[in-house]
Each structure stands twice: as C-alpha cells, then as structure tokens.
Amino acid sequence: MAEDAHANAMREHIPVLSQSVYMNTGTAGPLPLPVSEAMIGSVRSVTSDVRIGGTYFMANQERMARVRARVAGLLGCNPKQVALTHNTTEGMNFITLGVNWARGDEAVTTNVEHPGALLPLWVVKERYGVTVKTADVAGRPDDMVGAVMEKVTSRTKLISISHVSYATGDVLPVEEIAAEARKLGVLVLVDGAQSFCAMPVDVEALGVDFYSVPGQKWLSGPEGTGALYSRQDSLSQIRTTFAGYGTIDSFNDYGGLLVKEDGRRFEQGTMQPASIAGQEAACSFFAEVVEANWAYEHIFALAEQTIKGLSALPGVRVITKEVSHAGLVTFQLEGIEPDQAVAALDKRRILVRSIRRPAAVRASLGFFNTDQEVQLLLDAVRQIVKADKEG
C-alpha cells in the first residue's frame, strides 16, 4: 500500500524500529537520526564555541525563535503566542498555579486525565482552598460537554482537560466545551500531550485559552522539550508565578518588572541547547519528511484498523471509541491483567504499555507504524487470549 510505502521511507531514518514493533509513542516516540544528529552536533559545538560569548547566545536565541515558529505552524497560531517549555506538565503548572485563585473558587476537570493535569490542581486545592470538581466523561461518552459544563458554577475559574485522554484514547469535545466556557468567562486549559502531532490541531479554531504540548511523544523529539500556547486576551487573567530571563522585557533593582506582553512570558531561563536543536530537527523532520497531514491521516487509519481488529477478537474489550479517536487504542483482555498482557506482548517484541485507570493495555499508533505491524499486534493478542483460555 502507498501508506505503508511512505511509512517505510520514514522508518529508514529511525533505526530502533528494526528491533521491535514500536507502539508506545504516547509515552515517547522513537528518535529519528536527524534529531539525534542535531543534538550530538550541538553538544560537540560547545567544545569549540565560547558559551559566554554573544555569538553563542544569539545563535541559541535564533534557534529558539525558529522552534517557536515551527510549533506555531503545527498549532495554527502566531509564534509570539508560544513559549518553549520542558514538557507538557510544566505548561499545565504555569497556568494552573497562575490563576488568581481565592478560597472557595472552583476548577473542573474529568475522570480521564493524566497526573500532569491533575497534580497542579491538587496543589491549588491545598494552597488556596480551591474546590476541584471531576466530571464523569467516561460514564457519559455521548454527552461529555454536558458532563463537564454541569459542574461549572459562578465560582469556576478554570476547566483543565485533555484533548485526547491518555487513558481511554478518546478525543474530548474541546471546541464545544471552550465555546460554552467562554460565554461564562471560564478559562480553558488543555493538555495536548496525546493530540499534538497525532491529529490536526488548530488552537485558534478550538477557542481554548491555553494549550500545553510535549516534544518527545508524537513529534518524536527529545525529552525535556515542549511548548505552551496562550490566547492573547486571556493572559491578563494569569499571574506570573515563575519569573526568569525569558519572562521579561526589562526590570530594575527596585522591584520593577516589565513582563512580556505575549505568550513568551512563560519561558524561563537557560534551556539546554542540544534539546532545542533536537526539537528544531524533529519539527523539520515531521513537517518536511513525514508531512504532517499525511501523518494525521495515517495515524487515524491505523488506529481505526486496530480498533476494528481488536473488537472482532473474542475475549477482547476495546475502550477507545471508533467514532472519536486519534492514535491511542486502549483495550482489555478478559481474565488477563494488563501488566501480564504487556509482558506477553513484550516477549513477542511488541512494545505497548499498561494504564492504571481503567486497568487496560494501551497501544500507540505512530506515523511510522504499518498495516503489517497492526496485524502482528492482532495476531499476538489472539494468541495470548487463546493461550490463557487453554491454560
């Protein structure tokens, strides 16, 4: 198939794929050679470049600007609305902790969220006396908007949700929730860890206030990279919680602080140049070699094939909805613990992971995966279930 032919062309740049069926991109994508080479080149340059020199500093600043522009292109926004971060969780913390909380205020989240979104909420609950309400979107998959919005009251200041649930693999109706929230003046912060570079994302069209993304997952960039989008007219509602050189335009010795007027205000101090070099290379590879739109269509098709194939197997329950998904497929094997299933698949050199709630196995279908690999997964699951029944 043409789809697999293009995927195979990508695979030539990713040596680790020759060792196994890599289906855990939702944790971290495999590193392409152009990315590792860019990182190695950056580290080697330090042996000859003067790190305290103006030329070195400006080169790093220019590279960061290029990365912002690349990320903005993938998110559908202006580069000045993008701050470079170290991971998705960092962006979630910047916004959650920056809301002007008062005791008795409320935040709303869901029961399919990652700790990267939940833990900052627990911090503001403890620190400011904020009430955190949890919407049961898992129990109401056909009315997620209603499940979330019925939790909103006049005291609600923030809705913190995923675009794609790391647990169920389902795409949440972020655009509809954001539209309802905006009518009420409630901020919407989105965890884009499982959507960024796995499906089309247009933050302006979504109407969200803040959108935090990683670099190491579906983009297949290095760890320690990420980005945060901020809607310009929402910045005034967020206090500066962490301040560094990247946060400001100027300051003085008497407490005067002029914070950047755009989303770049959430950047801190020094970032690892090798990581930024790798992030730039990953963005270039994804946009120019993989081709973003092709990747989105390919990932969706593979996930759909996986959902249908698993659903047809006896003893398998697929949690991810066929009608609304990205690249994650979550499923359960009757009578087999998820960790046991993951270990059995690992013995067959198929790399997936388990999740805790719901207790299940999660496969991540990346731009480099093929129809043949999906079939290998289906055959392996069939064998594992059969062996368990017979044993």
C-alpha positions in Angstrom: 0.0 0.0 0.0 1.1 3.6 -0.6 0.5 4.4 3.0 2.9 1.7 4.1 5.4 2.7 1.4 5.7 6.2 2.9 5.8 4.8 6.4 8.6 2.5 5.4 10.5 5.5 4.0 10.2 7.2 7.4 11.5 4.0 9.1 14.8 4.2 7.3 15.5 7.3 9.5 14.6 5.5 12.8 17.0 2.6 13.4 15.3 1.4 16.7 12.3 0.3 14.7 14.3 -2.7 13.4 14.4 -4.1 16.9 10.7 -4.3 17.7 7.1 -3.3 16.9 7.1 0.2 18.5 3.6 1.0 19.7 4.3 3.3 22.7 4.6 6.7 21.1 2.1 8.0 23.6 4.9 7.7 26.2 7.8 8.7 24.0 8.3 8.4 20.2 11.4 6.8 18.7 14.2 9.2 18.0 14.9 9.8 14.2 18.5 10.1 13.1 18.3 13.7 12.1 17.2 14.5 15.7 20.0 12.7 17.4 22.5 14.1 14.9 21.3 17.6 15.6 21.7 17.0 19.4 25.1 15.5 19.1 26.2 18.3 16.8 25.1 20.9 19.4 26.9 19.2 22.2 30.1 18.9 20.1 30.0 22.6 19.2 30.3 23.5 22.8 33.9 22.2 22.8 34.9 25.0 20.3 32.3 27.7 20.9 32.6 30.2 23.7 29.4 29.6 25.8 29.7 33.0 27.4 30.0 34.9 24.1 27.4 37.0 22.4 27.5 35.0 19.2 26.7 31.7 21.0 23.9 33.4 22.9 22.3 34.9 19.8 22.6 31.6 17.9 20.6 29.9 20.7 18.0 32.7 20.7 17.6 32.5 17.0 17.2 28.7 17.2 14.5 29.1 19.9 12.7 31.6 17.7 12.7 29.1 14.8 11.3 26.3 17.1 8.5 28.7 18.2 7.7 29.3 14.6 7.7 25.6 13.8 5.5 24.8 16.8 3.1 27.7 16.0 2.8 26.3 12.4 1.7 22.9 13.9 -0.7 24.6 16.3 -2.2 27.2 14.0 -1.2 30.3 15.9 1.3 33.2 16.0 4.9 32.3 17.2 4.6 35.0 19.8 1.8 33.1 21.4 4.2 30.1 22.0 6.5 29.6 25.0 9.0 26.8 24.9 8.8 24.6 28.0 10.5 21.4 29.2 7.3 19.2 29.0 3.5 19.3 28.9 3.3 19.2 32.7 5.3 22.4 33.1 2.9 24.3 30.9 0.0 22.9 32.9 1.6 24.1 36.1 2.3 27.6 34.8 -1.3 28.2 34.0 -3.0 26.3 36.9 -0.8 27.9 39.5 -1.1 31.3 37.8 -4.8 31.7 38.0 -5.8 34.4 40.5 -7.3 31.9 43.0 -9.2 32.8 46.1 -10.6 30.4 48.8 -13.9 28.9 47.6 -13.0 29.2 43.9 -13.6 26.1 41.8 -11.8 24.2 39.0 -13.3 21.5 36.8 -11.5 18.5 35.3 -12.5 15.0 34.2 -12.0 11.4 35.3 -9.8 10.5 32.3 -7.0 12.9 33.0 -3.2 12.4 33.3 -1.5 13.3 36.6 0.3 16.1 34.6 -3.1 18.0 34.7 -4.4 16.7 38.0 -1.4 17.3 40.3 -1.3 21.1 39.7 -5.0 21.1 40.6 -4.3 19.3 43.8 -1.6 21.9 44.6 -4.1 24.8 44.3 -6.7 22.9 46.2 -4.2 22.6 49.1 -2.7 26.0 48.8 -5.7 28.2 48.1 -8.7 26.1 49.2 -9.9 25.6 45.6 -12.7 23.1 45.1 -11.8 20.6 42.3 -14.8 19.0 40.6 -14.5 15.9 38.5 -16.8 15.4 35.5 -17.6 11.8 34.7 -17.0 11.8 30.9 -16.0 8.1 30.9 -19.6 7.3 32.1 -21.2 9.8 29.7 -19.2 9.4 26.5 -22.1 10.6 24.4 -22.6 13.8 26.4 -19.1 14.9 27.5 -20.0 18.6 27.1 -22.9 18.3 29.4 -20.9 16.2 31.9 -18.3 19.0 32.1 -20.5 22.0 32.0 -22.9 20.9 34.6 -20.0 21.1 37.1 -19.4 24.7 36.3 -20.8 27.4 38.7 -20.3 31.1 39.2 -17.2 30.2 41.3 -15.5 28.3 38.5 -12.3 29.9 37.2 -10.7 27.1 35.2 -11.6 24.0 33.2 -8.5 21.8 32.8 -8.9 18.9 30.4 -7.2 16.7 27.8 -7.7 17.0 24.1 -7.1 13.2 23.8 -7.4 11.2 27.0 -4.2 9.3 27.8 -6.4 6.6 29.5 -9.2 6.0 27.1 -7.8 7.3 23.8 -11.0 9.2 23.2 -11.0 12.7 21.7 -12.8 15.1 24.0 -15.1 17.8 22.5 -12.7 20.6 23.4 -14.1 23.1 20.9 -17.6 22.8 22.2 -16.5 23.0 25.9 -14.4 26.0 25.2 -17.3 27.8 23.4 -19.6 27.2 26.4 -16.9 28.2 28.9 -16.2 31.4 27.1 -19.8 32.5 27.5 -19.3 32.2 31.3 -15.9 33.8 31.4 -14.2 30.5 32.5 -10.6 29.8 31.3 -10.0 26.5 29.4 -6.5 24.9 29.7 -5.9 21.9 27.5 -3.4 19.0 27.9 -2.3 18.3 24.4 0.1 15.5 25.1 -1.8 12.9 23.1 -3.1 15.2 20.3 -0.1 17.3 19.3 1.3 15.7 16.1 -1.1 12.8 16.3 -4.1 14.7 14.9 -4.8 18.1 13.4 -4.8 20.9 16.0 -5.9 24.5 15.4 -5.9 26.2 18.7 -7.5 29.4 17.4 -10.3 27.4 15.9 -10.7 25.4 19.1 -11.2 28.7 21.0 -9.2 27.5 24.0 -7.2 29.8 26.3 -4.1 27.7 26.9 -2.8 24.5 25.2 0.3 22.7 26.5 2.2 20.1 24.4 5.3 17.9 24.6 8.1 17.4 22.2 9.1 13.8 22.9 5.8 12.0 22.0 4.1 12.1 18.6 6.7 14.6 17.3 9.5 12.1 18.2 11.7 14.9 19.6 14.0 14.8 22.6 12.9 14.6 26.2 12.9 17.9 28.1 11.1 19.8 25.3 7.6 21.1 25.0 5.6 24.3 24.4 2.7 26.3 25.7 0.2 28.2 23.6 -1.6 31.2 25.2 -4.6 33.1 23.8 -3.6 36.8 23.9 -6.7 38.1 25.5 -6.5 35.5 28.3 -3.0 36.4 29.5 -4.2 39.2 31.8 -6.0 36.5 34.0 -2.8 34.7 34.7 -0.3 35.9 37.4 3.4 35.5 36.9 4.2 32.5 39.1 7.7 31.6 37.8 9.9 34.5 36.6 13.1 34.2 34.7 15.2 35.9 32.0 12.7 34.8 29.3 9.7 36.1 31.1 10.5 39.8 31.0 11.3 42.6 28.6 13.1 44.6 31.4 13.4 45.0 35.1 15.2 47.3 37.6 16.8 46.9 41.0 13.8 48.3 42.9 11.2 45.7 42.1 10.1 47.0 38.7 9.2 44.2 36.3 8.0 44.5 32.8 6.6 41.1 31.7 6.5 40.2 28.0 3.1 41.1 26.5 2.6 37.8 24.8 2.8 34.0 25.4 6.6 34.0 25.6 6.3 35.4 29.1 6.1 31.7 30.3 9.7 31.0 29.2 12.2 30.7 32.0 16.0 31.0 31.9 18.6 28.9 30.1 17.3 25.9 28.1 19.6 23.0 27.0 20.8 24.0 23.5 21.1 20.3 22.5 17.4 19.8 23.3 16.3 22.8 21.4 18.5 21.7 18.4 16.8 18.3 18.6 13.3 19.9 18.9 14.0 22.0 15.8 15.2 18.9 13.9 12.1 17.0 15.0 9.8 19.7 13.8 11.6 19.9 10.4 11.5 16.1 10.1 7.8 15.9 10.9 6.8 18.8 8.6 9.0 18.1 5.6 9.9 14.4 5.6 6.9 12.8 7.3 4.5 15.5 6.2 2.0 16.5 8.9 -1.3 15.9 7.1 -0.1 12.5 5.8 0.8 11.6 9.4 -2.6 12.5 10.8 -4.4 10.5 8.2 -2.1 7.5 8.5 -2.3 7.5 12.3 -6.1 7.7 12.3 -6.4 4.9 9.7 -4.0 2.6 11.7 -5.9 3.3 15.0 -9.2 2.6 13.3 -7.9 -0.6 11.8 -6.6 -1.6 15.3 -9.9 -0.8 17.0 -11.9 -2.8 14.4 -9.5 -5.7 14.5 -9.4 -5.9 18.3 -13.1 -5.6 18.6 -13.5 -8.7 16.4 -11.4 -10.8 18.7 -13.1 -13.0 21.4 -12.1 -12.1 24.9 -11.1 -8.5 24.0 -12.9 -5.3 25.0 -11.9 -2.1 23.3 -12.3 1.0 25.4 -11.4 3.6 22.8 -14.4 4.8 20.7 -14.2 4.1 17.0 -16.0 7.3 16.2 -13.7 9.7 18.0 -10.0 8.8 18.4 -6.5 9.8 17.5 -3.6 7.5 17.8 -4.2 5.7 21.1 -6.1 2.5 21.4 -6.9 1.2 24.9 -8.2 -2.3 25.4 -8.7 -5.1 28.0 -8.2 -8.8 27.7 -10.7 -11.0 29.6 -9.1 -12.6 32.6 -5.6 -11.2 31.9 -4.1 -8.4 34.0 -2.8 -5.5 31.8 0.8 -5.9 33.1 0.7 -9.6 32.3 -0.6 -8.8 28.7 2.1 -6.1 28.3 4.8 -8.6 29.3 3.4 -11.2 26.9 3.5 -8.8 24.1 7.0 -7.6 25.0 8.2 -11.2 24.6 6.9 -11.0 21.1 8.8 -7.7 20.7 5.7 -5.6 20.5 6.1 -2.6 22.8 2.9 -1.2 24.4 2.1 -0.1 28.0 -0.4 -0.6 30.7 -2.5 2.1 32.4 -4.0 2.1 35.8 -7.4 3.6 35.4 -9.1 2.0 33.7 -6.9 -1.1 34.1 -6.0 -1.7 30.5 -3.4 -2.1 27.8 -2.7 0.9 25.6 -1.2 0.8 22.1 0.0 4.0 20.4 0.0 4.0 16.6 2.6 6.4 15.2 3.3 7.8 11.8 6.0 5.1 11.3 3.8 2.1 12.1 2.4 0.0 9.3 -0.6 -2.2 8.5 1.6 -5.2 8.8 2.6 -4.2 12.4 -1.1 -3.8 13.3 -1.7 -7.3 12.1 1.2 -8.6 14.2 -0.4 -7.0 17.2 -3.8 -8.5 16.4 -2.3 -12.0 15.9 -0.3 -11.7 19.1 -3.4 -10.6 21.2 -5.4 -13.5 19.7 -2.6 -16.0 20.7 -2.3 -14.5 24.2 -6.1 -14.8 24.8 -6.2 -18.3 23.4 -3.2 -19.5 25.5 -4.8 -18.1 28.6 -8.1 -19.9 27.9 -6.4 -23.1 27.2 -4.0 -22.8 30.2 
